[in-house]
Amino acid sequence: MHDRLMGNARNLRKRMTPEERHLWYDFLKKLPVTVRRQHIIGDYIVDFYIPVRRIVIEVDGRQHLTAEHKAADAERDRNLSAAGIRVLRYSNQSIHASFQAVAADLLEKLMLTWDDVKR
């Protein structure tokens, strides 16, 4: 199972969505903390993980609006929360329409400021 997850995670890193790419290259990669892309935690592959803060960042497309996905996401969030990990979810739409607001929200939750972001 773990080998399959490793292969899937590697593939997902190579094929990030445009929204994941934007968040990664234009913000997360510039933070002064380690951010892991497509990281395996237990049985899950999370979009981004910040180990020092025990925070997962998920970038959700429209498919996450379906009842089935909402239920799966809620269970996943509960399981990660039970492991002491906080899950932050941002929609593709919010990354497109309000990138600065998403970045500001993340900075607040990470207890960082804009001065901490590498230019």
C-alpha positions as CSV (number, residue, x, y, z in Angstrom):
1,M,0.0,0.0,0.0
2,H,2.8,2.4,1.0
3,D,4.6,1.8,-2.3
4,R,1.4,2.6,-4.3
5,L,0.9,5.8,-2.3
6,M,4.6,6.8,-2.9
7,G,4.1,6.3,-6.7
8,N,0.8,8.2,-6.6
9,A,2.4,11.1,-4.6
10,R,5.3,11.3,-7.0
11,N,2.9,11.4,-10.0
12,L,0.7,14.1,-8.3
13,R,3.8,16.2,-7.7
14,K,4.7,16.1,-11.4
15,R,1.1,16.9,-12.4
16,M,0.0,19.6,-9.9
17,T,-3.1,21.5,-10.9
18,P,-2.7,25.1,-12.0
19,E,-4.0,26.3,-8.7
20,E,-1.6,24.1,-6.7
21,R,1.2,25.3,-8.9
22,H,0.3,28.9,-8.4
23,L,0.0,28.5,-4.6
24,W,3.3,26.6,-4.5
25,Y,5.5,28.7,-6.7
26,D,4.1,32.1,-5.9
27,F,3.7,31.7,-2.2
28,L,4.4,28.4,-0.3
29,K,7.8,27.9,-1.7
30,K,8.9,31.3,-0.4
31,L,7.9,30.6,3.2
32,P,10.7,30.3,5.9
33,V,9.2,26.9,7.0
34,T,9.4,23.5,5.2
35,V,6.4,22.8,3.0
36,R,6.0,19.4,1.6
37,R,4.1,18.8,-1.6
38,Q,1.8,15.8,-2.1
39,H,2.9,14.4,1.2
40,I,1.8,11.0,2.6
41,I,0.3,11.0,6.1
42,G,-1.1,7.6,7.0
43,D,-3.4,6.4,4.2
44,Y,-3.7,9.9,2.7
45,I,-1.8,12.0,0.2
46,V,-2.3,15.7,1.2
47,D,-1.7,18.6,-1.2
48,F,0.7,20.4,1.1
49,Y,2.0,19.7,4.6
50,I,3.8,22.1,7.0
51,P,5.3,19.7,9.6
52,V,6.6,22.4,12.1
53,R,3.0,23.7,12.4
54,R,1.2,20.3,11.8
55,I,-0.9,22.0,9.2
56,V,-2.3,20.5,5.9
57,I,-3.3,22.7,3.1
58,E,-5.8,21.3,0.6
59,V,-6.7,22.9,-2.7
60,D,-10.2,21.8,-3.7
61,G,-11.6,21.7,-7.2
62,R,-15.3,21.6,-8.0
63,Q,-15.4,17.8,-7.5
64,H,-15.1,18.5,-3.8
65,L,-18.6,20.1,-3.8
66,T,-20.3,16.7,-4.5
67,A,-21.9,15.0,-1.5
68,E,-19.6,12.0,-1.9
69,H,-16.5,14.1,-1.9
70,K,-17.7,16.2,1.0
71,A,-18.3,13.1,3.1
72,A,-14.9,11.7,2.2
73,D,-13.2,15.1,2.9
74,A,-15.0,15.3,6.3
75,E,-13.8,11.8,7.3
76,R,-10.3,12.6,6.2
77,D,-10.3,15.9,8.1
78,R,-11.5,14.1,11.2
79,N,-8.8,11.5,11.0
80,L,-6.1,14.0,10.4
81,S,-7.4,16.1,13.3
82,A,-7.4,13.1,15.6
83,A,-3.7,12.8,14.7
84,G,-3.2,16.4,15.8
85,I,-3.1,17.9,12.3
86,R,-5.1,21.0,11.3
87,V,-6.6,20.9,7.8
88,L,-7.0,24.2,5.9
89,R,-9.1,24.0,2.7
90,Y,-9.1,26.6,-0.1
91,S,-11.1,26.3,-3.3
92,N,-9.6,26.7,-6.7
93,Q,-12.0,29.6,-7.2
94,S,-10.6,31.4,-4.1
95,I,-7.1,30.9,-5.3
96,H,-8.1,32.4,-8.7
97,A,-10.2,35.3,-7.4
98,S,-8.6,36.1,-4.1
99,F,-5.0,34.9,-4.1
100,Q,-3.7,37.6,-1.8
101,A,-6.5,36.9,0.7
102,V,-5.7,33.2,0.7
103,A,-2.0,34.0,1.2
104,A,-2.8,36.4,4.0
105,D,-5.1,33.9,5.7
106,L,-2.3,31.3,5.5
107,L,0.2,33.7,7.0
108,E,-2.1,34.4,9.9
109,K,-2.7,30.7,10.6
110,L,1.0,30.0,10.3
111,M,1.8,32.9,12.6
112,L,4.0,34.5,10.0
113,T,4.0,38.0,8.3
114,W,4.6,39.2,4.8
115,D,8.1,40.2,6.0
116,D,8.8,36.5,6.5
117,V,8.0,35.7,2.8
118,K,11.1,35.5,0.6
119,R,11.0,37.9,-2.3
